[in-house]
Amino acid sequence: MITADLAIVGSGFGGSLLAMIARRLGLSVLMLDRERHPRFAIGESSTPLANLLLEELATRYDLPRLLPLAKWGTWQGTYPEIACGLKRGFSFYHHAFDRPVAARPLLVAASPHDEIADTHWYRPDFDHFLVNEAQRLGAVLYDQVALDRFTSGRIEGTRNGKRLEIRARFVVDATGPHGFLHRALRLPEAPFPNLPATESLYAHFQGVRRLDDFLPMNEAPPYPVDDAALHHVFDGGWIWVLRFNNGITSAGAAVTSTLARELNLSEGAPAWQRLLSRLPTVAEQFAEAEPITPFVHRRPLAFRSARFTGERWAMLPSAAGFIDPLLSTGFPLTLLGVARLAEALEHGFEERLPAYEAETGEALQAAERLVAALYANLGDFPRFTALSLLYFAAASFTETVRRLGRPSPAFLLTDHPWFGPRSRSCCERALESRDPELIEEIHRIIEPIDVAGLGDRSRRNWFPAKAEDLLAAAGKLEATPEEIQALLRRTGFGFLR
């Protein structure tokens, strides 16, 4: 019998980060994983809020070796051997089947320059680094295990043909959707009420062309459009393109089950080619690309367990539920969960689990409402664009509030007295009708929390990251101009020009 204070099932970035924190808290930690590192993993695009949460956790729990990973510049200067991608923002191109892209894209910058930019995490390298860090701090890793039973803090399985039994005071599941505890406890699912049934198909590629190499623009964009989370959206789904600095590009599609059946998505590579044949601009981008990993087909894409916690156990948000990668919500949700569970380990695990389950469930529901509204409007780019501003407004406001040291609002500002209920109403209206007033209503709703100039129609859907916008929004943040200037200096954002 092996004993530990905390057993973490899964050694991806969330499990490894929680293991490091638990070691800093003086707990004995055992990590269990069915595979070995390095290994392919999906979920790769970070965001300003995710990087801020990583920075906060590294600072609070004395993990200085993680701090450089919160920004592109410090990452490249400190760990150039760990592959990642430059992410300056979110780029959205709208496509009609069998036609070259024509509409002006939606471009939302997340940083004013490369030095403090976000990143795409090349998970084989990133996860491998974090699990090694966890072991360096004293966590014990058992990989290549096959777990088959869980009862009241006792985990059983096999490793190398031998029976394995673990007893832990607390157990955290970091294995992802349909993970270990969901299966071992035979928990039911709780389907999302608004999101359509979806499937995904993805792989890693080499030889993917940059859009800016063959799709010229009449004016300079706020950032290079390929140095971003690049989205190709169309009626029925969307394609992501994430570039790493090792020559590899992550790409895949998330589509409704109706379109998946038309494409016969489960066939893999042939289905990918069938989809590209309907999207001439994307086909040109991938004309010389070659997959370097097998295609992975995931059906269904969305998942939520009916329970996230129980007696002495909890699931990270990544194991509790998954919605869609459309807005890169997975990383901040996971890191918020790590932060909450870390506080529970510090101040009373059992007592804090009900609040953890409620907060995690509310965050998943908020993300699902917005993603479902976006899916319902994939064919209507002006409405899709307006709805996306609900996310960008909430995310930029939350990040700025946290950086000012103020109490952190709930995910997507669900607890904000003005924005919370009105944002929810807009998402519900977007699902039910073609309400002609919806776009104007969204602009009215975001105005009191807009700290990034998202309501400026003269920018025509191109939103740079500007110090002037933050200074102009000082009153919305209940901050002085001097506090905003100090924030700009502290974060490396830059000064007013």
C-alpha distance (Angstrom), angle and dihedral (degrees) to the residues before:
residue distance angle dihedral
M1 . . .
I2 3.81 . .
T3 3.80 116.6 .
A4 3.79 132.8 -162.4
D5 3.77 139.7 158.9
L6 3.79 91.0 -122.9
A7 3.78 130.5 21.4
I8 3.80 116.3 -166.3
V9 3.78 117.2 -165.5
G10 3.79 107.7 -152.1
S11 3.81 128.3 32.0
G12 3.79 102.3 -145.5
F13 3.78 118.9 124.8
G14 3.82 95.3 -73.5
G15 3.79 95.5 48.6
S16 3.80 93.1 43.9
L17 3.80 92.5 48.6
L18 3.80 92.2 50.5
A19 3.81 89.0 47.9
M20 3.80 90.8 55.1
I21 3.80 91.7 49.0
A22 3.80 92.1 48.2
R23 3.80 90.2 52.1
R24 3.80 89.7 51.8
L25 3.81 86.8 53.2
G26 3.80 89.4 55.2
L27 3.80 98.1 -107.6
S28 3.78 124.9 139.8
V29 3.81 108.0 -118.7
L30 3.78 132.8 -160.5
M31 3.80 120.5 -170.4
L32 3.80 120.9 -159.5
D33 3.79 125.4 -166.3
R34 3.79 134.5 167.8
E35 3.83 92.4 -145.9
R36 3.80 139.4 42.9
H37 3.79 132.0 -114.2
P38 2.96 135.9 -79.2
R39 3.79 96.4 46.5
F40 3.78 140.1 147.6
A41 3.79 115.3 -90.9
I42 3.78 134.2 169.3
G43 3.80 125.6 -137.8
E44 3.77 104.7 76.3
S45 3.81 114.8 151.5
S46 3.78 119.7 98.1
T47 3.81 127.5 -161.0
P48 3.82 136.3 -154.4
L49 3.82 90.9 -98.9
A50 3.82 92.3 48.1
N51 3.79 91.6 50.6
L52 3.79 91.4 47.2
L53 3.81 90.4 51.4
L54 3.81 90.3 49.6
E55 3.80 89.1 50.2
E56 3.81 92.0 48.7
L57 3.81 93.0 49.6
A58 3.80 92.5 46.7
T59 3.81 90.6 50.9
R60 3.80 97.7 43.1
Y61 3.80 95.1 47.4
D62 3.81 98.9 37.6
L63 3.78 99.0 -110.2
P64 3.82 100.6 144.3
R65 3.80 94.5 163.8
L66 3.82 88.9 67.5
L67 3.80 96.5 53.4
P68 3.83 96.1 82.4
L69 3.82 89.3 58.0
A70 3.82 91.5 67.8
K71 3.83 94.6 76.7
W72 3.79 136.2 35.7
G73 3.80 94.5 -126.7
T74 3.79 98.4 50.8
W75 3.82 90.8 40.4
Q76 3.81 91.2 55.7
G77 3.78 92.1 45.2
T78 3.80 95.7 47.7
Y79 3.80 107.6 28.4
P80 3.82 109.0 21.6
E81 3.81 89.1 153.7
I82 3.83 91.3 65.7
A83 3.79 106.5 81.6
C84 3.78 119.1 -132.0
G85 3.77 140.3 148.4
L86 3.80 132.8 -113.5
K87 3.81 111.5 -112.6
R88 3.79 114.4 -172.8
G89 3.79 95.0 164.4
F90 3.80 148.2 -52.9
S91 3.82 120.5 -54.1
F92 3.81 120.4 -166.9
Y93 3.81 123.2 -172.2
H94 3.79 119.4 -175.1
H95 3.81 120.0 -143.0
A96 3.77 136.4 -169.0
F97 3.79 113.4 -154.7
D98 3.80 115.5 -94.1
R99 3.81 93.5 8.7
P100 3.82 131.8 98.1
V101 3.78 113.9 -109.7
A102 3.80 110.5 -85.7
A103 3.81 111.5 161.3
R104 3.79 121.7 92.8
P105 3.82 106.5 -100.1
L106 3.78 126.4 -118.8
L107 3.81 107.7 -115.2
V108 3.81 119.3 -175.9
A109 3.79 115.1 -179.7
A110 3.79 119.1 -146.5
S111 3.82 96.8 -170.9
P112 3.80 138.1 20.6
H113 3.81 96.2 -130.6
D114 3.80 142.4 7.4
E115 3.80 97.6 -99.5
I116 3.82 94.5 72.3
A117 3.80 96.8 26.8
D118 3.78 125.5 131.8
T119 3.78 122.6 -109.9
H120 3.77 145.1 -138.5
W121 3.78 108.2 -123.9
Y122 3.80 113.3 -132.4
R123 3.75 91.6 -145.6
P124 3.84 100.0 -155.8
D125 3.82 88.3 62.0
F126 3.80 98.9 30.7
D127 3.79 97.6 48.7
H128 3.80 91.2 43.1
F129 3.80 90.6 54.1
L130 3.81 92.6 49.4
V131 3.80 95.7 47.4
N132 3.80 89.1 50.2
E133 3.80 89.2 50.7
A134 3.80 90.4 51.2
Q135 3.79 90.1 52.3
R136 3.80 91.3 46.1
L137 3.81 87.5 57.6
G138 3.80 91.6 51.5
A139 3.80 106.4 -90.5
V140 3.80 112.5 140.5
L141 3.80 117.7 -133.1
Y142 3.79 124.6 -153.8
D143 3.79 107.6 -174.8
Q144 3.80 130.5 -179.5
V145 3.79 91.4 39.2
A146 3.79 125.5 149.5
L147 3.80 108.4 -149.1
D148 3.77 119.0 -163.0
R149 3.80 109.9 163.8
F150 3.78 142.5 39.9
T151 3.79 126.9 -178.4
S152 3.80 126.2 161.8
G153 3.79 99.6 -32.7
R154 3.80 94.1 -33.4
I155 3.80 119.4 114.9
E156 3.77 121.9 -169.9
G157 3.78 133.7 -172.0
T158 3.78 144.0 112.0
R159 3.79 136.4 -82.9
N160 3.78 124.8 -173.3
G161 3.79 89.4 -10.2
K162 3.80 93.6 -54.9
R163 3.78 127.7 112.0
L164 3.81 115.0 -105.2
E165 3.80 124.7 -158.8
I166 3.81 124.0 -179.0
R167 3.77 129.5 -175.5
A168 3.81 116.6 -164.4
R169 3.80 135.2 172.7
F170 3.79 89.3 -138.2
V171 3.80 133.1 17.0
V172 3.82 126.6 -159.6
D173 3.79 122.7 -169.9
A174 3.82 112.1 -143.6
T175 3.81 96.6 161.2
G176 3.81 100.0 109.6
P177 3.83 132.1 -123.9
H178 3.81 116.8 -4.9
G179 3.80 85.5 11.3
F180 3.76 134.7 168.4
L181 3.81 101.9 -74.3
H182 3.80 93.8 41.7
R183 3.81 89.0 55.7
A184 3.81 99.0 36.6
L185 3.80 93.1 50.0
R186 3.81 91.9 40.3
L187 3.76 91.3 -129.8
P188 3.78 119.2 -178.0
E189 3.78 122.3 -120.2
A190 3.79 123.3 -114.5
P191 3.80 105.8 -148.1
F192 3.78 118.7 -141.7
P193 3.81 108.2 -106.3
N194 3.82 100.0 -142.7
L195 3.79 108.6 29.7
P196 3.81 117.1 95.0
A197 3.79 118.1 -125.1
T198 3.80 106.8 -86.0
E199 3.79 140.4 -175.7
S200 3.79 133.7 -166.0
L201 3.79 139.6 -149.2
Y202 3.78 122.2 -168.7
A203 3.79 147.6 157.3
H204 3.80 142.8 159.2
F205 3.80 118.1 -95.0
Q206 3.77 142.7 -168.9
G207 3.80 124.9 -149.5
V208 3.80 98.9 34.1
R209 3.81 109.7 158.0
R210 3.78 123.5 -129.7
L211 3.78 114.4 -113.8
D212 3.78 91.3 -135.0
D213 3.81 88.6 60.7
F214 3.80 93.1 66.6
L215 3.82 107.7 9.2
P216 3.82 105.8 67.9
M217 3.80 123.5 -163.8
N218 3.78 129.0 -144.5
E219 3.79 92.5 -132.0
A220 3.78 136.6 25.2
P221 3.83 111.8 -86.2
P222 3.82 120.4 -133.9
Y223 3.84 89.0 -103.4
P224 3.84 135.9 -5.1
V225 3.79 101.7 -69.4
D226 3.82 94.2 -137.6
D227 3.81 93.7 52.7
A228 3.77 89.1 76.8
A229 3.76 145.0 59.6
L230 3.79 93.7 -65.5
H231 3.81 115.4 -153.7
H232 3.78 127.1 -169.6
V233 3.81 105.5 -165.4
F234 3.79 127.3 -169.2
D235 3.78 138.1 158.5
G236 3.81 104.6 -66.6
G237 3.79 100.9 19.0
W238 3.76 150.3 -20.7
I239 3.82 143.1 -113.5
W240 3.80 126.6 -132.3
V241 3.81 124.8 -149.6
L242 3.83 118.1 -170.5
R243 3.80 119.4 176.7
F244 3.82 123.2 -151.3
N245 3.79 126.2 -160.7
N246 3.82 92.6 -118.0
G247 3.81 94.0 70.2
I248 3.81 93.9 -97.2
T249 3.80 123.3 120.9
S250 3.78 124.8 -162.1
A251 3.79 112.6 -144.2
G252 3.75 136.4 165.3
A253 3.75 146.1 141.1
A254 3.78 133.0 -116.1
V255 3.79 111.6 -162.9
T256 3.77 140.0 165.3
S257 3.78 116.3 -93.1
T258 3.80 89.2 -112.0
L259 3.79 92.0 60.2
A260 3.81 90.7 39.4
R261 3.80 89.5 59.6
E262 3.80 91.3 49.3
L263 3.80 90.2 52.0
N264 3.82 94.6 38.8
L265 3.78 85.9 -130.5
S266 3.79 94.7 -171.2
E267 3.83 89.6 71.6
G268 3.79 89.9 75.1
A269 3.80 116.2 -158.4
P270 3.84 96.0 26.0
A271 3.81 89.7 51.3
W272 3.81 90.2 50.4
Q273 3.79 89.8 54.0
R274 3.80 91.1 47.6
L275 3.79 89.9 54.7
L276 3.79 93.3 47.4
S277 3.82 90.5 50.2
R278 3.82 87.4 64.3
L279 3.82 92.9 51.0
P280 3.83 109.9 56.6
T281 3.81 96.5 -174.6
V282 3.80 93.1 49.6
A283 3.80 90.2 44.8
E284 3.81 88.3 55.9
Q285 3.79 90.6 49.9
F286 3.83 90.5 53.3
A287 3.82 97.2 36.5
E288 3.81 92.7 113.0
A289 3.81 98.4 26.9
E290 3.79 123.1 120.8
P291 3.81 125.3 -165.3
I292 3.81 112.5 -122.2
T293 3.81 95.6 -172.9
P294 3.79 129.3 46.5
F295 3.78 114.4 -92.3
V296 3.79 113.3 -101.2
H297 3.79 119.2 -146.7
R298 3.78 115.9 -161.1
R299 3.79 121.1 -167.7
P300 2.95 121.6 -155.8
L301 3.78 101.2 19.0
A302 3.80 99.8 -168.3
F303 3.80 121.4 64.9
R304 3.79 139.1 168.8
S305 3.77 127.8 177.7
A306 3.79 117.0 -137.9
R307 3.81 89.9 -129.0
F308 3.78 131.7 34.2
T309 3.82 100.9 -179.6
G310 3.78 142.0 30.5
E311 3.77 141.4 156.5
R312 3.84 104.3 -22.6
W313 3.82 93.6 -22.9
A314 3.78 138.8 94.9
M315 3.80 139.2 172.6
L316 3.76 122.9 -130.8
P317 3.82 110.0 -121.0
S318 3.82 88.8 -103.5
A319 3.81 88.8 62.2
A320 3.80 95.0 37.8
G321 3.77 94.3 57.8
F322 3.77 147.7 -21.6
I323 3.79 126.3 -157.2
D324 3.79 113.8 172.6
P325 3.82 136.9 -53.9
L326 3.82 92.2 -121.2
L327 3.84 96.2 111.7
S328 3.82 99.2 23.3
T329 3.82 90.5 -115.4
G330 3.81 94.7 145.6
F331 3.80 97.7 82.3
P332 3.82 98.2 48.8
L333 3.81 91.3 43.8
T334 3.81 90.8 51.9
L335 3.80 93.6 45.5
L336 3.80 91.8 48.0
G337 3.80 86.9 52.5
V338 3.80 91.7 49.6
A339 3.81 89.6 51.0
R340 3.82 92.6 50.0
L341 3.79 93.9 46.9
A342 3.80 90.5 46.7
E343 3.80 88.9 55.9
A344 3.80 89.4 47.8
L345 3.80 90.8 53.3
E346 3.80 88.2 51.0
H347 3.79 99.7 44.5
G348 3.80 110.3 23.1
F349 3.76 122.4 -41.4
E350 3.79 100.1 -157.6
E351 3.80 95.0 43.4
R352 3.81 93.2 53.0
L353 3.79 99.1 46.3
P354 3.83 96.7 88.5
A355 3.81 91.1 54.5
Y356 3.80 90.5 44.8
E357 3.81 91.5 53.0
A358 3.81 92.3 47.5
E359 3.81 94.2 48.2
T360 3.80 92.9 45.7
G361 3.79 92.1 48.7
E362 3.79 92.8 48.2
A363 3.82 91.9 50.1
L364 3.80 92.2 49.7
Q365 3.80 91.3 48.8
A366 3.81 92.3 49.8
A367 3.79 92.2 50.3
E368 3.82 91.2 46.0
R369 3.81 92.8 52.4
L370 3.78 92.4 53.3
V371 3.80 96.2 42.4
A372 3.81 90.4 47.9
A373 3.81 90.1 52.0
L374 3.80 89.8 50.7
Y375 3.81 92.0 49.7
A376 3.80 90.0 51.1
N377 3.81 88.7 56.1
L378 3.80 102.9 39.5
G379 3.81 89.0 117.1
D380 3.82 93.9 51.1
F381 3.79 106.9 63.0
P382 3.84 98.3 -174.4
R383 3.82 90.7 54.6
F384 3.81 91.6 41.5
T385 3.81 89.5 51.9
A386 3.80 93.4 49.0
L387 3.80 92.5 48.4
S388 3.80 90.9 50.0
L389 3.80 88.4 58.3
L390 3.81 88.4 67.1
Y391 3.79 87.2 65.2
F392 3.79 97.4 42.3
A393 3.79 93.0 46.6
A394 3.80 92.9 49.5
A395 3.81 93.8 44.0
S396 3.81 96.0 48.3
F397 3.81 92.0 45.5
T398 3.80 91.9 49.4
E399 3.79 93.3 48.1
T400 3.80 92.5 50.0
V401 3.80 93.2 46.9
R402 3.80 90.8 52.0
R403 3.80 92.3 46.9
L404 3.80 88.8 53.0
G405 3.79 88.7 56.1
R406 3.80 94.8 -114.7
P407 3.84 124.7 141.2
S408 3.77 108.5 -73.8
P409 3.81 117.3 -113.2
A410 3.79 122.7 -136.8
F411 3.79 120.6 -84.4
L412 3.83 111.1 -70.9
L413 3.82 87.3 3.4
T414 3.79 94.0 -82.9
D415 3.82 87.9 157.3
H416 3.82 95.1 51.0
P417 3.82 106.9 115.3
W418 3.83 94.2 -139.9
F419 3.77 105.8 27.2
G420 3.83 100.7 34.8
P421 3.81 102.2 64.9
R422 3.80 94.5 32.6
S423 3.80 93.4 50.9
R424 3.79 89.4 50.9
S425 3.81 90.6 50.2
C426 3.82 91.3 50.9
C427 3.80 91.5 52.4
E428 3.79 91.0 49.8
R429 3.81 91.6 48.7
A430 3.81 90.5 48.8
L431 3.80 89.1 57.1
E432 3.79 96.2 48.2
S433 3.78 108.3 42.2
R434 3.79 150.0 -0.9
D435 3.80 90.0 -103.2
P436 3.84 104.9 -174.7
E437 3.80 91.1 -153.7
L438 3.80 95.3 55.5
I439 3.80 98.0 93.9
E440 3.80 92.7 51.2
E441 3.80 90.5 46.0
I442 3.81 91.2 53.6
H443 3.79 91.7 52.6
R444 3.79 89.5 50.3
I445 3.80 91.6 49.5
I446 3.80 97.1 50.1
E447 3.82 95.6 46.0
P448 3.85 97.1 87.6
I449 3.82 92.0 51.3
D450 3.81 100.4 32.2
V451 3.81 107.0 121.2
A452 3.82 96.0 156.4
G453 3.79 105.0 58.2
L454 3.80 92.4 -104.7
G455 3.79 91.7 144.7
D456 3.80 93.5 57.7
R457 3.82 103.0 111.1
S458 3.82 91.7 -172.0
R459 3.81 89.0 72.3
R460 3.80 89.5 66.4
N461 3.83 95.6 -144.0
W462 3.82 95.0 -45.4
F463 3.78 108.4 113.6
P464 3.81 118.3 -177.7
A465 3.80 122.4 -166.3
K466 3.80 102.8 -106.2
A467 3.79 131.0 179.3
E468 3.81 88.2 -147.1
D469 3.80 90.9 64.6
L470 3.79 92.9 54.3
L471 3.79 92.4 47.3
A472 3.78 91.6 48.9
A473 3.82 88.8 51.9
A474 3.81 95.8 52.6
G475 3.78 91.8 111.0
K476 3.81 92.5 52.9
L477 3.80 87.6 55.1
E478 3.82 93.2 45.8
A479 3.79 87.1 -121.3
T480 3.78 134.7 127.3
P481 3.82 122.3 -117.7
E482 3.79 87.1 -112.2
E483 3.80 91.0 57.1
I484 3.80 90.3 50.7
Q485 3.80 91.7 48.7
A486 3.80 89.6 50.8
L487 3.81 89.8 50.1
L488 3.81 90.7 51.2
R489 3.81 91.2 51.6
R490 3.81 93.5 44.0
T491 3.79 94.1 51.7
G492 3.79 96.7 42.7
F493 3.81 90.3 -117.4
G494 3.78 93.8 135.8
F495 3.76 138.4 -122.6
L496 3.75 133.2 -76.4
R497 3.79 110.8 -82.6
